[in-house]
Every structure is written in C-alpha cells, then in structure tokens.
Amino acid sequence: MRLLQEAFKAEFERVLDRDGLTRTEAARRLRVSRQAFHAYLAVPGSVPRKDVLRRVVELWPDFRVVAGGQVFDRDALSPTSIAGPTPVSQQMDFFQLLKGLGQENLGIRVTRVNDDTQIFLTIKIPA
C-alpha cells in the first residue's frame, strides 16, 4: 500500500506543480477536505476513494499512476470500468425465469424449536 500511496503522491505533486495549484486549491477542486488531500500526500497508506479518483481524472485527464503493475488513469477509473457493464440480458432472462415458476417450485417447512418458530422457504429453479 505504501508503494501505491507514494505513486499517488508523486503524481499529485506533478499536477500541482504543472498547474501552479496549492494543496488547498486542489482539495477544493476535488471537493475533499484539506486534511484528506494532505493525507494523500503524506500519510502512509492513504489513497483516494473511487469517487475522488473519478473526480481526479475529470479534472486532470492526464493523471496516471502505475504501482505494482496496476494502472490508475482515465481509462481505468471510468464509471464503466469500475462498476463493469450492467448485465441487462442476464437480468431479463432471470426475471423471465421467475415468471415461469409455479406452486410446484415452492416448498415451505415450518418447525418449532423450544419457543421459536422457524420457517424455511425453498425455491426450485430448473437449470
């Protein structure tokens, strides 16, 4: 984690120097506290969260960190690459499958243990 933090620190310092920004101004633009931004530069193991990293690459499209074989740049930090594509077709297939379920696919078992009642629901989904 220290290697990653040091790589972020170096890239932040490069961008600050290039754009003539103070740490306070950079923190304001990123919508983080001055203390949080300072931590990215000075506290071992402190790196920005995903939402902050997205703002970083929006503000500085050339921002790029490479550490431990991992690349953190605009392409790697786009919302699609972080969250991954939404499997719409799989969701639709799953909902279609649920529509085909009937009473024969459901099983309910009620048991009583001491003063507790336990209800078990089984849904049999064909493969």
C-alpha positions, 0 to 999 in steps of 0.5 A: 500500500505504501508503494501505491500511496507514494505513486499517488503522491508523486503524481499529485505533486506533478499536477500541482506543480504543472498547474501552479495549484496549492494543496488547498486549491486542489482539495477544493477542486476535488471537493475533499477536505484539506486534511484528506488531500494532505493525507494523500500526500503524506500519510502512509497508506492513504489513497483516494476513494473511487469517487475522488479518483473519478473526480481526479481524472475529470479534472486532470485527464492526464493523471496516471499512476502505475504501482505494482503493475496496476494502472490508475488513469482515465481509462481505468477509473471510468464509471464503466470500468469500475462498476463493469457493464450492467448485465441487462440480458442476464437480468431479463432472462432471470426475471423471465425465469421467475415468471415461469415458476409455479406452486410446484417450485415452492416448498415451505417447512415450518418447525418449532424449536423450544419457543421459536418458530422457524420457517424455511422457504425453498425455491426450485429453479430448473437449470 
